[in-house]
Amino acid sequence: MSYPHIILFMVPMLLIFAGAHYVLYLSLLQVFAIVSPLVKLYLGLALIFLATSFFLATFIARFSENDITRGYYFISGFWLGLLLNLLLAIALLSILTWVARFAGVTLPVTVLAYTLFALAFAYSTYGVWNAGHTRVKEVTVNIPNLPEAWRGKKIVQLSDVHLGLVHREAFMQDLVEKTNAANPEMVVITGDLFDGMDGKLDELVTPLDDIKAPRGTFFVTGNHETYLGLDEAFAAIRKTPTKILHDEVVDVNGLKLIGIHYPLIGENENVVTILDSLKSQYAGKPNILLYHSPTHIPEIKARGINLELCGHTHKGQLFPLGIISWLVYDGYDYGLYEEGNYSLYTTTGAGTWGPMMRTGNTPEIVVITLK
């Protein structure tokens, strides 16, 4: 991603974070009756630092990756998740206070605030634990005219692993072990294998060498590979047995596997136009489409796709952001959808971006049995 695009991305995010921290600042002043000018100053400075910390940690880590910068990145990300949960606690406190006032009841607001803030911290801590324990999700999908060689066989879908400053080689190794335990015929990686940070990428993907899948491992890009730079991402992946699919169709023992890249910034083509250019290679034959984002679903269905595998959404990653992902992706942000001869599975993904935290959903690898 070029620096102008980075700035265009960061400015609105900074404004959102600044607004969230300002709401927290005003709420803390009111709830705890803070009147001391010195305390207000220190609180304001602390929140200004926290509001910029994630961006600062990301910037620093691009130039120096070590235990200190990784730790700072983790802590700044944790704060973002905690901030959201603190704002939820404040919203709940406001609702309870309003209901109590309406009912003529006096609440111990300060004690209640401390309790809700403690619960917010506990919930955030649980979210970190939850994010570090990837589950195996099993689904069964029917594909018309599926070759006999594929009946009852399993495909493992990995997505949104986000290898980088937080998710390291050990995390990838754990995913590979869970993958191998499923005895898959084929493994597919539907984008965001990397988090978009520079570093020793070769070490992070070394566990891919250990995947045991007779029909191979296939990869398509996600948006974070475009942030990192495709050349750098591809260079690391090509040192493993993983095959990169870039707007192409390959025949895997009678099953057409279609891999389409995530669009680069400013690119005019989208998944539908690329599918049109490839249609003669898969039309009327059993097929699977790998594409990072669950968009253009009606158009893709109309082009004869049997099974589409996506990620990207994280199902919001943090509660209640799943509501936003559901709205943005028209309800296709998570799970298995079957409509006629078309099926779609959108996974929550295995890793995290920003806060290493999952609340309201669980990280997963997907084991798909074909019938």
Sequence and secondary structure as in RCSB ss.txt:
>XXXX:A:sequence
MSYPHIILFMVPMLLIFAGAHYVLYLSLLQVFAIVSPLVKLYLGLALIFLATSFFLATFIARFSENDITRGYYFI
SGFWLGLLLNLLLAIALLSILTWVARFAGVTLPVTVLAYTLFALAFAYSTYGVWNAGHTRVKEVTVNIPNLPEAW
RGKKIVQLSDVHLGLVHREAFMQDLVEKTNAANPEMVVITGDLFDGMDGKLDELVTPLDDIKAPRGTFFVTGNHE
TYLGLDEAFAAIRKTPTKILHDEVVDVNGLKLIGIHYPLIGENENVVTILDSLKSQYAGKPNILLYHSPTHIPEI
KARGINLELCGHTHKGQLFPLGIISWLVYDGYDYGLYEEGNYSLYTTTGAGTWGPMMRTGNTPEIVVITLK
>XXXX:A:secstr
  HHHHHHHHHHHHHHHHHHHHHHHHHHHHHTT   HHHHHHHHHHHHHHHHHHHHHHHHHHH  SHHHHHHHHH
HHHHHHHHHHHHHHHHHHHHHHHHHHHHT    HHHHHHHHHHHHHHHHHHHHHHHTS EEEEEEE  TT  GGG
TT EEEEE    BTTTB HHHHHHHHHHHHHT  SEEEEES  B S  S HHHHHGGGGG   TT EEEE  HHH
HHH HHHHHHHHTTSS EE SSEEEEETTEEEEE     TT    HHHHHHHHHHHHTTS EEEE SS   HHHH
HHTT SEEEE   GGGSSTTTHHHHHHHTTT SSEEEEETTEEEEE   SS SSSS   SS  EEEEEEE 
